[in-house]
Amino acid sequence: MISEQAWADAQVLWDFQKMNHEPKPCSVGIGLGSHDLSVAAVTADLYHRGMFPLIVFTGATSRTTATRMPRGEAEHYRDHALELGVPASAILVEPNARNTGENIRFSRDLLVDRGIEVSSVLLISKPYEERRAYATARKLWEGVEIVSASTPMPLAEYVDTIGDPRLVLDMLIGAQQRLLIYPDRGFMLRQEIPAPVAAAYERLCSHGFTSRLV
């Protein structure tokens, strides 16, 4: 049973992780692989809205997706986008990345290899990983404008769609931890963490939401 305090703290982290960017036309849309097919759905919707002419889906498998997406996250994302009417000619697949840094670097390198010029990226992730993805892309892909996007829904509704509250909270805490420790490792830009966010994170860790910590 997740306490009211834990839900309140999770809401603080959820709100902080959202970048609240307004989608705008970009050179390419990059959908970051995960267990959540809604990332592919949002990417497809943005494509149909004319936000980019080309999609890169990036991701291999992880312990969360090895069973449900055995051909790799990017391949399953591609299939879902095709079902949603995106033409195959508009999709590139990067099948090897196993973390956010590799998602960015391998997608960047794929586009360079194809001779595709990129001045801006609409970066689509899970809602609770917008800030982490943004900070990583800003660090690893200099000179390119990064715009963040994700499924536009509140925390409670998102948890219902995933069907596993503990998984969502654990991954939310994991994303927050990486904002704290990865800048020192050169993986992402450092960002200021407001005191209420830091306190919420510490309380959730103390209550055992730690399975996704490094």
Summary of the structure (lengths in Angstrom):
residues: 214
radius of gyration: 16.5
end to end distance: 24.3
largest distance: 51.6
contacts: 697
relative contact order: 0.18
helix: 50%
strand: 11%
